[in-house]
Amino acid sequence: MSPPLLSHTYSAAVLGVDAYIVKVECHLDHAVPPTFTTVGLPEGAVKESKERVMAALKNSGFKIPQKRTTVNLAPADIRKEGSAFDLPIALGMLCALGFIAQEAMEKTILVGELGLDGALRSVKGVLPITMAAREEGYRRILVPEVNGTEAALVEGIEVGGVRALQEVVAILNGEVDLKPVLVEGQSLLQYAQATHIDFSEVKGQEHAKRAVEVAAAGGHNAILIGPPGSGKTMVAQRIPTILPMLSLEEALETTKIHSVAGTLPTGAGIIGQRPFRAPHHTISDAGLVGGGTIPKPGEVSLAHHGVLFLDELPEFRKNVLEVLRQPIEAGYVTISRAKVSVTYPASIMLVAAMNPCPCGFATDPRHECSCTPPAIQRYMSRISGPLMDRIDIHVEVPAVKVEELARKQDGERSEAIRERVEAARERQRRRFEGNPEIFANAHMGSKALRHYCPLPAEGEDLLTTAINRLGLSARAYDRIIKVARTIADIAGSDGIQTPHLAEAIQYRSLDRQLWLG
């Protein structure tokens, strides 16, 4: 009896938003009956790979003798999931049978799902896998052609985009030269930053546009309150267009998350625009912040470096909104399971929208509100105080007047607003240079607030009057000062002036609840 056949290839798996190298060991012997076993804590899609692999090998013209095959995915104590192991398993079997030399496999990472005809299909997590391969010293990675641009964003490693199993075998045997995929990250980013929406399309709503400009300039969370059809969603959708452009580093961070989640547009390669995620109010807490038996990133992480928009905020289940508090505060989400704990980035700008009452018409002069004050109070109380504590700006969005809708002249373009936002962010960057934990005014704590935001005596008097006479809550005090600091930054002022405080006080309408009667 001939001795058993043994080979190994190298692949990678994703854990959280990072990847680790997996050694794929293939052992073939002549035991009866012939079987195919995968070990190393494989999940469903990995276990099913045997059917895809065997069909792909046969339909690619390789004659595979009936043997007992054992595939081990090392390290064996971490769960593996997904279909990316199809290619390394198939090549490991071919190597063990002598179709490919073992030396050809060294320093090469292989990932890809196989079709039954041997064609390679896209897989998730290629960007973090390529980063891990480079960090571990591998010199090349072979991925499905559709994932080639994404992988080629990583410099310092040769990337091959391949179409079929036979092509990979030919490359490894030296019969075909590998044509590396080459992209220039900055150029690809600039191309991906083109957008088709603009703030100039928003008719009227000058107060709302000014408020979201302030929110964008200081990184403040905001809530839009207004009747149905007033344009809350339209305004919110355009907030990413006035935020500072993504840097290449930020774009790669964001792309990693979308790559792992499988939401990266086919062939896109990179996320060039700040994300805008708008989950439906029926979403679960796991869908919002991430989770599952095998943890997956949620909407809050998919919105990393962008905007998470929660429309009809009071309609979200209370337990779902409560899990938002930690990621909003910390900028990341940690999900713990019995055998694994993963952390996903979640640095977001939270923008919410709601009606002023259950029927929606409390602030609409053209429609009569049918809600009683107790009904409005119950509606408002669906949003917890701790969550509202994390929202600095309350924006009233009134019903749009007919004459404003009919106006043909466009409003100010997003580009012009973004220039002011970027200038204000640059002032903040210089201000907080010695304090790396603070990236924008919204991130200031009480100590930083006292240090960076001294008020003139007249401003102190105005703020005290506002708290006492307008019935503003105590939690509004610090938030007014933070927002006033941002308004001063937009104006190019070194200090907070009384007009800046007066404008900031206007952005606390939920504290006053003027429509309660």
QUIVENUR-V900072 format. One line per field, one symbol per residue. phi: phi as a letter, one per 20 degrees, with the letter a starting at -180 (. if undefined). psi: psi as a letter, one per 40 degrees, with the letter a starting at -180 (. if undefined). burial: + if it has 16 or more other C-alpha atoms within 10 Angstrom, else -. Layout:
phi->???
psi->???
burial->???
This chain:
phi->.fffdcbbcccbcdcmddccfdedddccbefdefcccdcoleegffffggfffffffffeneedffbedcddddfedcfdbodfegffffffffffenfcffffeflcecbreeefenfedfcemffffffffffenfebcdcggfeffgfffeenbfddeddbgfffffffemecffefeccdgfffffffefcdcbfffeemlffffffffffffdmefbcddafgneoffffffefgfdfggfffffffgffgfffffmdfggmfnbeedffcdcfffefefffedoqogdgcfeffefegmbddddelgfefffffffffgffffenbcdddcgdbcccdfbecdecdcbefagendfddfeceedeegfffffffffefggffgedecddedffffgfffffefffffggffffffffffffffffegecffddbgfefeffffffecfdfgffgffffffffeemfffffgffffgfffffffffmefcfdgffffffffecfffelfefn
psi->hiiihhiiihaiihhbeiiihhhhhhhhaeihihihhhiffiaddddeddddddddddeeehhhihihhhhhhhieehhhiieeedddddddddddeediiddeeifhhhiihhieeeihiiiifddddddddddeeieihhiiddeddddedhiehhhhhididdddddddeedhhhhihhihdddddddeehieiideehhafddddddddddddefiiihhhiiheeeddddddeddeeiiihidddddddddddddefehhheddihdihihhgiieeiiddddeiaidhhiiaddddeheahhhgifdeeiidddddedddddddeihhhhideihihhifhihhhiiiieiddeedeheeihheiiddddddddeehidddddehdhhhhgihhiddddehdhiahiddddddddddddddddddfdegeehdiddehaddddddefiiidddddddddddddefiidedddddddddddddddefhdihidddddddddffddddgdee.
burial->----++++++++++++++++++++++++++-------++++++--++-++-++++++-++------++++++++----+++++++++++++++++++--+-+--+-++++++++++++++++++++++++++++---+-+++++++++++++++--+++++++++++++-+++----+-++++-+--++---+----++-+++++--++-++++++++++++++++++-++++-++++++++++++-+-++++++++++++--+----+++++++++++-+--++++++++---+++++++++++++++++-++-++--++-++--++--+++++------+++++++++++++++++-+++++----+-+----+--++--+----+-+++++++++++----------+-+++-++-++++++-+++--+-----+++++++----+--++-+---+--++--++----+---+-+++++++++++++----++++-+++-++++++++------
